[in-house]
Amino acid sequence: MSEPQSWECHLKLPNDPRALSIARHTVRTALLGYAHTPELTDTAELLTSELVSNSVKHSDGPVTVRLHSRPDAVRIGVMDNHPDLPAPLPCTPNQDFGRGLYLVKTLADAWGRYPVISHSRAPGWKVVWFELSAVRE
């Protein structure tokens, strides 16, 4: 049986701290199941955990994780109902919080955030996403 060229996975989670573990395990299982490298899978799992953690902490509604895999890249987006677009904080060694987006910015090949537009099904929401290249040189 041949692997699909591209595929998607959507996960809708409650706003609950246990959502982090569910998101991590789902991303890990999906990526390893479709033969992505352990290194890419580890990074995707970490960055997904950071984004879901931020969503659970800063929003009060459900959190949606969307994983899109292509032969050359993996893109993961996390959507929540908190409208503010986050920016990475400066990171210092003795800081106990605020490293999530710094890790995303540092480890992802690309990342961004955008508001969900008003004529959609979820106006006032936002998406934070990252992309990892599946092709390493």
N, C-alpha and C positions, 0 to 999 in steps of 0.2 A: 504494500500500500504506500503510495507516494505522499509526501508531506505537502500540505497546501502552500502556495506561494506567499499568501498573506492571510492573516486571521485576526479576529478580535475577541476580546473577553470583556464583559461588563459586569461589574459587581456593585450592587447597591447595599450599603451598610448603614446600620443605625448609628446615631451619634453616641457612641459608647466606647470606652477605652479598649474593650475587647476587639473592636474593629481593626486595630493595628495588627494583631496576631492573625486574624482571618485574612486581611489583605496581604500580609507577608507570605503566608503559606500558599495562598491562591496564586500569587505572582510566581513564586518559586516552582510550584508544581506545574503551572502552565509553561513556563519558559524551559524548564528541564525536560518536560514532556515533549516539547517540540525541538529538542536537540540544540538549544542555545548553550553556550559555554557556561561552566560554573562561575567564571569570573564575571561575565555579563549578568548572570542571574543574581549573584551576590550583590552587585552594585544596584541593580534594579530593585531588589528586595529592600535594601537599605534606604534608597531614595523614596520609594513608595511609602515606607514606614514613616519617614520624616514628613511627607506631605499629608498623609492620613492623620498623623499625630497633630499637625497644625490645624487641620480641618476640625477634628474632634475638639480641640482646645478652643478654637476661635469662633466656631459656628454653633448653631443650636438645632440644626436639622440633619437629615440624612447626608451621607457622604457617598459619592459615586466614584468608582475607580474604573477607568477604561484603559485597557491594554491593547495596543495594536502592534502586531509583529509583521515585519516584512523580512525578506532574506537578508537585507543589508542593515536593518535597524529595528529597534524596539522603541515605541513611544508609549508613555504612560501619562495619563492626565487624571487629576483628582478634582472633582467639582463639589462645591459646598455653597451654602446660602449666606455666607459672610461676604458682603460686597466689596470690601477693601482689597485692593491688589497689593500683595505683600512684596517687600523688597528685602534682600539679604542684609542682615545687620553686620557691622564690623565684628570680626571674631577675635576674641582675646583668649589666651590660655587659661585664665582663671574664671571664665564665664561658665555658669551652670546651665544656661539656656540660650536660645537664639542661633544655634548652629545649623538648624535644618536646611534653610535656604542657602546658607554658605556651602554646605555639603553638596546640595543640588547644583549650584553654580560651579563648584570646583570639579565635581566628578562627572557631570553630564556633558555630552558633546554639544547639546543645545538645550535650552530651557526657556520658558516664558510664562506669562500669565495674561489672561484677558477676561473682561466681563462677559457674561452671557447677555446677549442683546435682548431688548425689551419684547420683541415679537416672538420670542422662543417660549418653550413650555416652562422655563425657569428664570424669568427676569429678575435681575438683582443678584443673581448668583455669579460665581466666578470659577474659572478653571486655572489650575497651575499644572504645568506639564513639563516633562523632560524627555529627551531622546538619547539613546545610547546606540552607538554604531556596533553592528554585529560583525563588522569586517575590521579586524585589527591588523596592523602592519608590523 
